[in-house]
Amino acid sequence: MIPFIGAGMSAAVKVAGDPMRMPQWSELLLGLAEGRQIEDNVTNLITKGDFEAAASLVDEDRPGVLPKSVRDAFDREVLSEYLAVGALSYLPFLAEGPVITTNYDRVLEQVFDAAGCKFESLIFGPRPDETVEAIHADRHVLVKMHGDCRDRTDQILTAESYQAAYGDASATAGHQGRLGGLAWLLFTNRPLLFLGCSLEHDRTVGVLRAIRERLPGISHFAVLAAEKSLHEWAGEAALGRDRYPRGLVLSRLLRGDRSPSTRGT
């Protein structure tokens, strides 16, 4: 099983500097739109969950600012005391092979380094040959599907870049964008465990749902907030569900404490 890490896993860490945390994507976009003519439109798009279009508005209004802001916001040093505690600190023991993320930050690199489990290499963006070889060989690599905060070349930020990278989620792997095709390969190769992912309004869920329709026998797993209905995802994204109450420290799960208040069946 391959861990697929979302932004929620980085949200709790404290970083050096001011502020002592990294922003959520909505916060970053709203901050860049504040006081400008696009502010109301960006706010409305984010309220609707259309982060791609909101990013496009910001990028059009302030050309070149978004990639720089991504670097400033996410290229941060995690305070040493947060590298060895909490849910993140257990990931190196869970993942000896590949790890996949859509995060731009460098939190995972720092956590694995601190645990003495440095990644062999980092793979940014849609590099199918390199990624598939690493997955098949079970190499200890970090696949950063949407790019890295330090390199704007492979960053996927706006609606235009998402569309170019993913294409039509409902298409088969051979008729999608480079990243959409790669996602099909990744999601049909081995089971994934989604951690820190909302699994709501994003391209990843679109690909998962398309796979569910064509290949209903493939299953992946996710840890989601307890207020989600156990049946919300049934028949949609091919996910096995475990419900844990909000506030339960995920580290209890990752270190092997299987005592959820409610189990999905």
Secondary structure, 3 states (H helix, E strand, C coil): CEEEECHHHCCCCCECCCCCCCCCHHHHHHHHHCCCCCHHHHHHHHHCCCHHHHHHHHHHHCCCHHHHHHHHHHCCCECHHHCCCCHHHHHHHHCCCCEEECCCCCHHHHHHHHCCCCCCEEEECCCHHHHHHHHHCCCCEEEECCCECCEHHHCCCCHHHHHHHHCCCCCCHHHCCHHHHHHHHHHHHCCEEEECCCCCCCHHHHHHHHHHHHCCCCCEEEEEECCCCCCCCCCCCCEEEEEECCCCCHHHHHCCCCCCCEECC
